[in-house]
Amino acid sequence: NIKEQAKLKIDEMKTNFKASLKNIKDENKKTSAEKIVSIIQDLNTKTTDNLSNKTDKIENVLIGIESRISKAQINGLDVSLVNIEVEKSKTAIAQARSAISAQALKVYTVNITSEATLKSDMKTLRDTFQKDMKALNAVVKLAHESVKNTATTLAKIPKIDEAVTTKVEDNKTTNNN
């Protein structure tokens, strides 16, 4: 499981991080550094969970769109363009899922060598985290936009909900005797 693997990596990182904190004598700096790393790890977990849920919702919308596409096919409408968009959306969703999984497994660590470099090390850690989150959000947004384009393409097909009705004339012959 991805969450269990991430927890193991985080625990290992915390142990290594606490060992590297021994180089710092100021207790306030130690606790601040521990807090920052802990907050970043928690934010990473929360954000990846939220984005995973968002991706699930995006995928559910795509499933609804596919349902309407099959309805349109039954009614004899041309849905070839929409099917192309659906494939693009599925690819975008798969990319978002793999990016989320990779991000969930990331563990943010800092090698602390001295008190003098602590501030810049923590700033680098924060900046790396922010850059990764922006990239991950962009991938999920791309999946969202792709599904939105699919829905827009589907909306251009008229009369999806109208069943094809064929009129059968009453062929009774009446005898007037």
PyMOL commands that set and color helices and strands:
alter all, ss='L'
color gray80, all
select helices_A, chain A and resi 2-23+27-74+80-105+115-155
alter helices_A, ss='H'
color red, helices_A
deselect
rebuild
show_as cartoon
